[in-house]
Amino acid sequence: MPDCDDADGAAYADAVSEYAALGWDELREAARAVMAVTSGRG
């Protein structure tokens, strides 16, 4: 996981705000989507 110091400040703040507004089910689906896109990397 990248350190928040490595992220664009405005983009990071937007993401925090967006994900903080999600309910548990929506957050779970968002996590699944991220994992599907990033699986196999690293």
N, C-alpha and C positions, 0 to 999 in steps of 0.2 A: 504494500500500500504506500503510495507516495506521501511524503510529508507535506502538510498544508503550505509550508514555505515554498514548495516547488510549484504550486498551482497559481494560476492567475487569480489575484485577489477577488475581483468582481465575479468571475465565473464560479469560484469556490463559494462565495457568499450566496450566489443565486442557487447553487446546487443544495446547499444546506437549507435554505429557505424552502425550496421545492420539496425536498425529501421530508423535512420536518412537518409539512402540512399533510402528508399521506397517512392514511389509516394502516393498520397492520396488514390487511390483505393487499392493499395497493403497494405497500413497501415490499412485501414478499414478492409480488410480481415484478417490481422494478429490479429487485436483487436478482431474480431469475434471468431477466433480460440482460443485465450486465454480465452475469456469469456465462450466458450463452454466447455473448459477443467476445468475451475475453478468454474463454476456455482454450486451452492449448497454447497459451502465451506464457512466457516466463521461462 
